[in-house]
Amino acid sequence: MKRLPVLLTLLVLVLAGCTAAGDEPDEREQQEQESETPAEQAPAEKTPAGKPAAARWQPKPGLDWQWQLTGKLDPTVDVPVYDIDGFNHPKSAVTDLHRRGVKVICYLSTGAWEDFRPDAAKFPKSVLGRGNGWEGERWLDIRRTDVLEPLMAKRMDMCRDKGFDAVEPDNMDAYANPSGFPLTAADQLRYNRLIARLAHDRGMAVGLKNDLDQIPQLVPDFDFAVNEQCAEHDECDRLTPFVRAGKAVFHVEYELKTDEFCPEANRLRLSSMLKKWDLGVWREDC
């Protein structure tokens, strides 16, 4: 009779242990459950402040677009996407395009200095390299992220505050040009990913401008691509990784006729058009 309480106690402990073990899935079961979780249910991306980032615009292949960087803005072109200069247009211009059902991309030069920008004096001479072929522009020493990151962050703030949906950062291939600095491919990858992060941290999409050689490494970091003259140089197929990832490729030619590049561009599902070098209003799409 004195042993009965002890036996009952042991029985209760054994049953409790079995129940606890049954509540925890084994390691294999847990891995299977995690592998079946769809990507859409992944944790929301976090901003530096720790708040979930707003859902970014994700342009799909084949969208028509207008790219106008000079002249008085014509908002009446019947396309769903505009790419305009971030400095030269006020918030009201972006708002007007939004009212027309248009997504708007903010053009910025992130890899070259421009002497005509309002923040030009904030760039120290030590980061200014050789000219990039355009008047008043010089390549930047993209290794100097200590200097460039805060400057580019302020430019991204400007795009966000004006209401832009995305950013087109230009001159993203300094390492492949005579910049005046001993830049490497690794330097370029690091800098391009920094630019992508600055845009994403502010809830904006971002496009990879040209830089064809690094597309395989950078597709995951960018939401779309912007390309000039891939047809003229017979290299449009190198943009296929973006299309396969469901990401738009906004493409222009300057020297060819539309019947010389549109059939191939359409086959590759590029968003292609013919523009003049000044990137004014005129366009002829595919």
C-alpha positions, 0 to 999 in steps of 0.5 A: 500500500505504501508503494502505490503513490510512488507507482502512480507518480511514475506513471504520470511522469511517463505519460507527461513525457510522451505527450510533450515529445508528441507535441514537437515535430522531429527535425525531418518533419520540421524541415519538410514543413519549412520547405513547403512554406511558399515564398510569399509567406516569407518574413517581410523585408525589414528597413534599417528602422526595423519596420516592414518595407512597403511592397515594391513595384515589380514591373513585368516583361513586356511593359511599354514605357517612355524615357524622357530626360530633356525638354518639357515633360509630355505626360500624355504618352499612352504607356504605363511606365515613365522614366524621368529625371529625378532632379528636374521634376517636382513632386506634382509631376509625379503625382500627375503621372500617377493620376494618369495610371502611370508608374514613374521611375526616378533617373539618377546618376549614381556612378558619375559626378555631374557638375550641373546638379545642385549637390555637385559641390558636396562631392570631394575632388578625391572621388572624381575621376576621368570624364565619362564622355558626356559634358560635365560628367566624371566617373566616381571612385565607387570604392569610397562608399564612406563618401558616396553612400550618404550622398546617394542616400540623400538622392534616394530620399529625394526620389522617395519624397517626390513619390517615385515608384522606382529608381534608374541608377545610371553609370553602373559599370565604371569598372569596365571603363577608363574611370581613372581608378583601379576599379575591379568587378568586385568593387562594382558588385559591392557598389551596385548592391549598395545602390539597390539596398538604398532604393529598397530601404525606401520602398522603391524598386531599382533597375540595373543599368547596362552592366551586362557582364554582371547580370548573372550575379545581380539579377536577385538584387534588382527589380528590372533592367534598363539597357541601351543598344544591346541590339546594335551590339548583338547582345540582347540575349544576355538580358534573358536572366531578367526576363526569366525571373519575371522582371522587365527589361526596358530597352532603347536603341538610337542608331537602328531602325525599328524593323532591324531590332524589334522582331528579336526584341519582341521574341525576347520579351523586351520593352523596346523602343527607338529614341533620339540621343537627347532622350526628349519626347520623341519615341517609336516603340516596337 
